[in-house]
Amino acid sequence: MRAIIIDDERLARNELRRLLEPFKNIEIIDEAVNADEAIEKIKEHDPDLIFLDIQMPGKTGFEMLEDLDRAPRVIFTTAYDEYALKAFEYNALDYLLKPIEPQRLEEAIKKVVREKQEDTQIEENLRGKMLSADDQVFVKDGDKCWFVKLEEVRLFESEGNYVRLFFKENKPLILKTLNYLDERLDQRTFFRANRKHIINLHWIENIEPWLNGGLLVKMKDGKKVEVSRRQSIKFKERLSL
């Protein structure tokens, strides 16, 4: 797996490289010293994984992830333990405190490998299959089960390593990532509004300009979803004559 180390401290980057040497399945393809540089290198390399510091000059690691429409797998590496809960709101696979212990790093790498294998298996099973609005899918959340037509799902919302589906009065959680769903949902009906949301275009009630060149979409159920500045350009192109 191809990885980028993002940390403003050179010694910390070098130490993490040293700790990662035994893991031959992790290839460090680049480094970045701040959020803006990291965003450019993520766009350039499209890595499978990033090791991300939180406190950096300029933008924090969290702010950097907010600027990405699609984030790779993330392992946070930081000297501060108070951000742990917030980190998992950003689909973090793990949260490693500096100085990083080799055993904890090994546990984190095992999580990455396991998730990558699961995604690969799912991709092989569903290769060539695109889910359209007419398709029905089986959804299970705890003891409750549904067989729902995708045209009824008005919104997909990321919550850590899960996605919440909104249809009728139901809001079940499924163990999937938003990136996984984005690759399989028919783009004629579903649109990736931002890092956390995919919206059903048929459920839009109105649209208005929003902050920093973005858009604010109001759904027919009253929920409001911000379309990021970058995605707003694609959104306008999609809906224009």
LUMLOVEX-787877 format. One record per atom (N, C-alpha, C): x, z, y. Coordinates in steps of 0.1 Angstrom, whole numbers, plus 5000, padded with zeros to 4 digits. Example, Ala and Ser with C-alpha at 12.3 -4.5 7.8 and 13.67 -1.06 7.14 Angstrom:
% residues 2
513250784943512350784955513250784967512850714978513750714989512950795000
//
This chain:
% residues 241
500850004988500050005000500950005012500449925022501249915035500850015045501750085051501450195060502250195073501650255083502350265096502450415100503550455105503750595109503550595125502650685129502350685144502650835149503750845156504150975161505150955172505051035183505851015194507251085192507451165182508651235179509551155169510651105173511551025164511951105151512251235153512651315142511551335132510351345137509151365128508951235120509151115127508950985120510050975109511251005112512350995102512151095090511651215093511451305082510351265073509251205079508151155070508651035062509450945068509950835060510750895048511550995050512351055040511451115029510451185033509551245023508751135015508551025021507750915014508650835005509950845005510850764997510450764982510150884976509850884962508550804958507650774968506350714965506550564967506850494956507250354957505950264959504750324958503550244960503150254975503950324984503750324998504850255005504550145012505550075019505350095034506350155041506250175055506650045062505649975068505949845074506249855089505949965096506249975110505950115115506350145127506150275134505650245148505050345153504550345167504750475174505050485187505350605193504250655202503150575204501950615212500750535207499650575212498350515208498250365211498650325223498550185227499450095218500650145216501550065207500950055193500350165189499750175175498650075174497750065184496649975183497049835181498149795189498649655187499249635174499949735168500549715155499549715144498449795146497449795135496749655135496449595147495849465148496849365142498149375144499049275139499249285124499349405119499749425104498549445095497449495101496249535092496649625080497249735083497749825072496649885064496949925052496049995043495950145048496950195054497050345056497850365069497450465077498250515088498450665087499750705090500050855091499950875106499050955111498750965125498851105131499751115141499851245149498651255158498251375162497151395171497551405186498451495188498951515202500051415205499751315214500851225218500651195233501651145240501551115254500451005256499651025266498650925269497350965261497050875252495850905243496250985231495251065227495451145214495151045202495451095190495151025178493650995177492851095181491451075180490950965190491450965202491150865211491550725207492750715200493150595195492150535185491750625176490750575166489450525172489050595183487850545190487950405195489250365198489450225204489550125193489450165180489550065169488150035164487849915162486549875156486549905141487749885135487949915121489249995119489150115114490350195112490750185097492050185095492550195081492350335076492750355064492750495059493650575067493250705070494050795079494450925072495750955073496251085070496851145083496251255088496751315100497951395097498951385106500151475105500351545118500151675119500151745132500751885130501151945141501552075141500452175145499252125147498152205151497052205141496652335137495552345126494152345132494052355145492652365150491852245150492452125147491751995147491251955134491452045123491151995110489751955108488752025112487351995110487051865118487551845130487351725137487951605130489051625124489751515118488951445107488151525100487351465089486151395094485851405107484751325113485251185114486551165114487151035116487650975102486951005092487250955078488650985074489151095078490551135074490551165059491551105052491751145038492351275036493251315046493851445045494451485059494851605059495251665072496551755069497651705072498951765069499551835081499851965079500452035090502052025089502652005101504052005101504652145102505752175096506552075087505752045074505751915071505051875059505651915046504851975038505352025024505251905015506351885007506251764997505051774988504651894983503551904974502251854981502051904993500851855001500851705003502051655006502151505008501751434995502251484984501951424971500451424968499751534971498351544970497551444978498051424991497451335000497651184995498751154990499051024984498150994972497951094964497051074952495651044956495251104967493851074972493750934977494850884984494850744989494850654977495650674967495750584955494450584948493850704946492550714939491450634946491350644960490350574967490550424967491850384968492150244967491750184954492050254943491650204930490150194929489450294934487950294933487350174941487950154953487550034961487749904955488949894948489349774941488349744930488049844923487049834911485749784916485249844927483949804933484049664938485149624944485249494949485249384938485849424927485849334915484449314909483749424909482349424904481449344913481649344926480749284935481349154942482449114936483048994943482148874944482048824956481148704958479748744961479348864960478048904962477848964976477048894984476648944997475249004997475149125003473849185003473049135015471849075013471049025024469849125026469149095037468049185040466949195030466849085021465849085011466249164998467549194997468049264985467549414986467249464974466949604972468149674966468349794971469449874966468950014961469650074952469350204947470150304955469450404960470150504969469850644963470850724961470650854955471350964964470651064968471251174976470751304970471651374963471251494956470251464945469051524945468051504935467051394939467251344951466251244956466851104953465951004950466350874947465350774954465850664958465050554965465550424959464550324959464850184957464450114969465350094978464950044992465349904995464549835002464849695006465649715019466749635019467749655030467149615044466149535044465449505057464849625063464549725055463949855060464949945066466249925063467350015068467649975082467350055092467550015106468950055111469550145104470850195110471750255098473050225099474050295090474950375099475150495096475950585105477050655097478250635101479350705094479450855096479650925085479851075086480951105076482251105082483351125073483551015063483651055050483750955039482350915034481350945041479950915037479350825048478250765044477350685054475950735052475350765064473950795064473050675066472050655058471150545060469850595066469350515076468050555082467050445079466050485071464850405068463650485066462550435072461350515073461650655078461250755071461550895075462750955068463450875061464450915052465850895059466750995056468150985061469151025050469150965039470151005028471550965032472451045025473951015026474350955013475250855014475850785003477350795004478050794992479450804992480050664993480050615005480650475008481250485022482150405025482650395039481950285047481950295060481250195068481950065067483350065065484049935064483649865051483349945040482949885028481649815030480649875036479349815038479449695048480249705058480349605068480849475061481649485051482149365044481149295035480049375032479049325022477649295027477449345039476049325045476049195052474949125051474748995057474849005072475748935078476048945093474948875101474048805095472948745102471848855105471948965098470949075100471649205105472849225100473449355103474749335112474949425122476049405131476749535133478149535132478949645134479049675149478249775154478249805168479449875173480049965165481150045169481850105156482750195158483450255147482550325137481350375143480550465135479150405131478850295136477450245134477350095130476450065121476049925118474549925121474049835129472649825132472049705126470749715123469849605118469349535131469749415133469349345145467849325147467049335135465649315136464949445141465749555142465149685147465449715161466049615168466449645182465149625191464949725200463849715210464349655223465449705228465949655241467449685242468149615251469549625253469849635268470749715272471149725286472649745287473149705299474649725301475049875301476249895296476750035295478150045300478750155298480050195303481150095299482150075307483349995304483049865298482049795302481749665297480949665284480549775279479849785266478349765268477549785258476149775258475549895252474249925256473550035250472249975243472149985230471049935223470050045220468750015223467750115219467050055207466950135196466250095184464850125185464050065176462550075177462150225174463050295167462650435164463150525176463650475187464050555198465550585199466250575187467650605187468450505195469450555203470250475211471650465205472250345205473550315199474350235209475550285211476450215220477250105213477249995219478049885213479349885221480449895214481749905221482049775229482949795238483349675247483749555239484649575229485149465221483949405213483149485207482049435199480949375208480849415220479849355229480049205231481249165231481549025233481048945221481248995209480748935197479248935196478749055201477249075201476548965210477148945222476548845231476648705225477748675219477948545212476948525201476748635193475848625182474348595186473948655198472548645202472348545212473348475216473148365226472648235220471948155228471548025223472647925222
//
